[in-house]
Amino acid sequence: MNETYDVIVVGYGFAGAVAAIAAHDAGAKVLLIEKMKTPGGISICSAGGIRISKDKDQSLRYLERTNGDTAPVSLLDTLATGMTEISSFVEKLAAKTQATTKTTTANANYPFPGYDSFGFISIASIENYDQDEAYPNVRGMRGGARLFQVLERNLADRGIEVLLSSPVKKLLREGERIVGIEAQISGKMTALSAQKAVILACGGFEASAEMQKSYWQEQDVQPVAFLGNEGDGIRMAQAVGADLWHMWHYHGTYGVKHPDPKYPFAIRLARLPDWLSGHGFPENNAFATGSKSDQPRMPWIVLDKNGRRFMNEYPPYLQDTGHRAMAHYNPDTQNYPRIPAWLVLDDEGRQLFPLGMPSYHQEGVSFEWSEDNKVEIEAGILHQASSLEELSQKTGIALAVLKQSIEDWNECCKNGLDEEFGRPSETMMAIKKPPFVFAELWPIVSNTQGGPVHDDKNQVLNPFGEAIPGLYAAGELGSLFGHLYLSGGNIAECFIGGKIAGENAAAES
Ligand SMILES: Cc1cc2nc3c(=O)[nH]c(=O)nc-3n(C[C@H](O)[C@H](O)[C@H](O)COP(=O)(O)OP(=O)(O)OC[C@H]3O[C@@H](n4cnc5c(N)ncnc54)[C@H](O)[C@@H]3O)c2cc1C
């Protein structure tokens, strides 16, 4: 072993940073080691809202209902309890770095009991901070970058050792116990010892097409923001006997591809409330400041390859389930009739608001979505057709079917009733005015939830429910969310689970 630490934390996103801070504050000598040249992972692109709870019992009720028995209640209880306590930790981190926090009340995404017991805490402002200077390779919802800056300053303030550009390849064992890691440091395979524990906080498998194909029915699923999370932590945990859970589940939706191969991400489609709630960006745009219409209208419908609608395009939480109906595989025709699907809207819809929300953490990439969606038409992300005939020709959808689908939809809009798929009436908008706008629509993944199973100390478990000595996991690597997702829930897990993992790792003898 070249170097000895008490605790080695693998992956420098929110979960890794919090785990490193918690382990250090509990007295451990810590190394935080990161694969990529720049830290931040997916975390830095996020909205940065950490879910909190005003009432543990009510929040637990909600979490149980939306978890669908995919994680033990005791762990959901730990998460709900953590949501009532995490604010003071975040406030302390903020106060140390000339940052201010903002706390809001915000309902959870589904109308189940306890949905109104939640809120968010986020970083409102930081002194002497300019995101574009600090993170030139990042485009996202700014709140995530602010939260990351607070963590970065806290790590620096504590003198916690950080190694970048150093992918961890393997966990080292003595008997059953994890005793260190092997990483590629400055191009050389190097063994580092962790006398107490290793914490895996190295994200999911958003950027591993190979793993996605083994765990998900739908193909091809496009990543939206970051290429560093290739499932390394899952493989390393598997290699030492970890059980896995929630591999099928991802925080995803539908979106469009950029035709430029230099832009390696798909772009999520936004709803107007996403902009209005500040989940869009930049934050001073006409939507977030409320100077544009605040109706939740959605200008598009989604058609399958044969030209028929197949889903409510406006489910309760688009960024959770938007992709799920696309997964259908037709065994008779042996294809995916909904991948890609077709996004269709008209010229009035095109002018309503920016349809896409690009986000990325990637060197050499730069892209802003225009407010009237015109730049995207010029770039070939969206396309136009001057008539339904031309739309039929360009999409390959039979004209009669296309006309019928549009007619049926316009009838739904007139009656304010979508009997077949139950789309909310206030979101409906007829498609009438050419030129029509269309695009191929793909299932896309913001982040995955699957990974090693852990207990209430965030220790990784084997398939018999026994802890693997000296191994912890935190963040989206083995998230509790295995059924329906709670917005802000992943970041809550990074903070709550990261803190638990760090403290317990440091307490090992
Ligand atoms: C656009 C977008 C918006 C989102 N918004 C929200 C939101 O508002 N609220 C919310 O709760 N969630 C949100 N999410 C999800 C949330 O941001 C993530 O689930 C969470 O931040 C993951 O944090 P993490 O620390 O587990 O992983 P990451 O932040 O991805 O960090 C993992 C790190 O591990 C590194 N790594 C990987 N393999 C190795 C290796 N072998 N060796 C060393 N390092 C390695 C990676 O490079 C990366 O830096 C959003 C996701 C996206 C994409």
The ligand as an SDF file (V2000), in Angstrom:
LIG
                    3D

 53 58  0  0  0  0  0  0  0  0999 V2000
  -30.0560   17.6460  -14.8890 C   0  0  0  0  0  0  0  0  0  0  0  0
  -30.2920   16.9770  -13.5760 C   0  0  0  0  0  0  0  0  0  0  0  0
  -31.0190   17.6120  -12.6000 C   0  0  0  0  0  0  0  0  0  0  0  0
  -31.2370   17.0030  -11.3720 C   0  0  0  0  0  0  0  0  0  0  0  0
  -31.9120   17.7000  -10.4140 N   0  0  0  0  0  0  0  0  0  0  0  0
  -32.0870   17.1410   -9.2070 C   0  0  0  0  0  0  0  0  0  0  0  0
  -32.7160   17.8560   -8.1750 C   0  0  0  0  0  0  0  0  0  0  0  0
  -33.0560   19.0080   -8.3350 O   0  0  0  0  0  0  0  0  0  0  0  0
  -32.9050   17.2420   -6.9910 N   0  0  0  0  0  0  0  0  0  0  0  0
  -32.4700   15.9570   -6.7570 C   0  0  0  0  0  0  0  0  0  0  0  0
  -32.6340   15.4420   -5.6500 O   0  0  0  0  0  0  0  0  0  0  0  0
  -31.8450   15.2650   -7.7120 N   0  0  0  0  0  0  0  0  0  0  0  0
  -31.6380   15.8410   -8.9140 C   0  0  0  0  0  0  0  0  0  0  0  0
  -30.9700   15.1400   -9.8810 N   0  0  0  0  0  0  0  0  0  0  0  0
  -30.3310   13.9030   -9.4830 C   0  0  0  0  0  0  0  0  0  0  0  0
  -29.1790   14.2100   -8.5300 C   0  0  0  0  0  0  0  0  0  0  0  0
  -28.4990   15.3640   -8.9670 O   0  0  0  0  0  0  0  0  0  0  0  0
  -28.2050   13.0460   -8.4640 C   0  0  0  0  0  0  0  0  0  0  0  0
  -28.8730   11.8400   -8.2290 O   0  0  0  0  0  0  0  0  0  0  0  0
  -27.2220   13.2640   -7.3110 C   0  0  0  0  0  0  0  0  0  0  0  0
  -26.6690   14.5520   -7.3590 O   0  0  0  0  0  0  0  0  0  0  0  0
  -26.1430   12.2080   -7.4070 C   0  0  0  0  0  0  0  0  0  0  0  0
  -25.1090   12.5290   -6.5370 O   0  0  0  0  0  0  0  0  0  0  0  0
  -23.9420   11.4970   -6.3110 P   0  0  0  0  0  0  0  0  0  0  0  0
  -22.9740   12.1870   -5.4440 O   0  0  0  0  0  0  0  0  0  0  0  0
  -24.5060   10.2060   -5.8680 O   0  0  0  0  0  0  0  0  0  0  0  0
  -23.3560   11.2590   -7.7760 O   0  0  0  0  0  0  0  0  0  0  0  0
  -22.5030   12.2700   -8.6780 P   0  0  0  0  0  0  0  0  0  0  0  0
  -22.7610   13.6750   -8.3320 O   0  0  0  0  0  0  0  0  0  0  0  0
  -22.6990   11.8940  -10.0830 O   0  0  0  0  0  0  0  0  0  0  0  0
  -21.0340   11.9550   -8.2290 O   0  0  0  0  0  0  0  0  0  0  0  0
  -20.4270   10.7260   -8.5140 C   0  0  0  0  0  0  0  0  0  0  0  0
  -18.9740   10.9840   -8.8290 C   0  0  0  0  0  0  0  0  0  0  0  0
  -18.2760    9.7360   -8.8400 O   0  0  0  0  0  0  0  0  0  0  0  0
  -17.3040    9.7880   -9.8660 C   0  0  0  0  0  0  0  0  0  0  0  0
  -16.8760    8.4410  -10.2250 N   0  0  0  0  0  0  0  0  0  0  0  0
  -17.5150    7.5220  -10.9710 C   0  0  0  0  0  0  0  0  0  0  0  0
  -16.7910    6.3980  -11.0860 N   0  0  0  0  0  0  0  0  0  0  0  0
  -15.6540    6.6140  -10.3860 C   0  0  0  0  0  0  0  0  0  0  0  0
  -14.4880    5.8420  -10.1410 C   0  0  0  0  0  0  0  0  0  0  0  0
  -14.3260    4.6220  -10.6600 N   0  0  0  0  0  0  0  0  0  0  0  0
  -13.4880    6.3670   -9.3990 N   0  0  0  0  0  0  0  0  0  0  0  0
  -13.6110    7.6190   -8.8680 C   0  0  0  0  0  0  0  0  0  0  0  0
  -14.6880    8.3970   -9.0800 N   0  0  0  0  0  0  0  0  0  0  0  0
  -15.7010    7.8970   -9.8290 C   0  0  0  0  0  0  0  0  0  0  0  0
  -18.0010   10.5190  -10.9840 C   0  0  0  0  0  0  0  0  0  0  0  0
  -17.0840   11.0230  -11.9150 O   0  0  0  0  0  0  0  0  0  0  0  0
  -18.7440   11.6060  -10.1930 C   0  0  0  0  0  0  0  0  0  0  0  0
  -17.9830   12.7750  -10.0720 O   0  0  0  0  0  0  0  0  0  0  0  0
  -30.7310   15.7240  -11.1310 C   0  0  0  0  0  0  0  0  0  0  0  0
  -30.0040   15.0650  -12.1050 C   0  0  0  0  0  0  0  0  0  0  0  0
  -29.7730   15.6920  -13.3280 C   0  0  0  0  0  0  0  0  0  0  0  0
  -28.9660   14.9990  -14.3580 C   0  0  0  0  0  0  0  0  0  0  0  0
  1  2  1  0
  2  3  1  0
  2 52  2  0
  3  4  2  0
  4  5  1  0
  4 50  1  0
  5  6  2  0
  6  7  1  0
  6 13  1  0
  7  8  2  0
  7  9  1  0
  9 10  1  0
 10 11  2  0
 10 12  1  0
 12 13  2  0
 13 14  1  0
 14 15  1  0
 14 50  1  0
 15 16  1  0
 16 17  1  0
 16 18  1  0
 18 19  1  0
 18 20  1  0
 20 21  1  0
 20 22  1  0
 22 23  1  0
 23 24  1  0
 24 25  2  0
 24 26  1  0
 24 27  1  0
 27 28  1  0
 28 29  2  0
 28 30  1  0
 28 31  1  0
 31 32  1  0
 32 33  1  0
 33 34  1  0
 33 48  1  0
 34 35  1  0
 35 36  1  0
 35 46  1  0
 36 37  1  0
 36 45  1  0
 37 38  2  0
 38 39  1  0
 39 40  1  0
 39 45  2  0
 40 41  1  0
 40 42  2  0
 42 43  1  0
 43 44  2  0
 44 45  1  0
 46 47  1  0
 46 48  1  0
 48 49  1  0
 50 51  2  0
 51 52  1  0
 52 53  1  0
M  END
$$$$
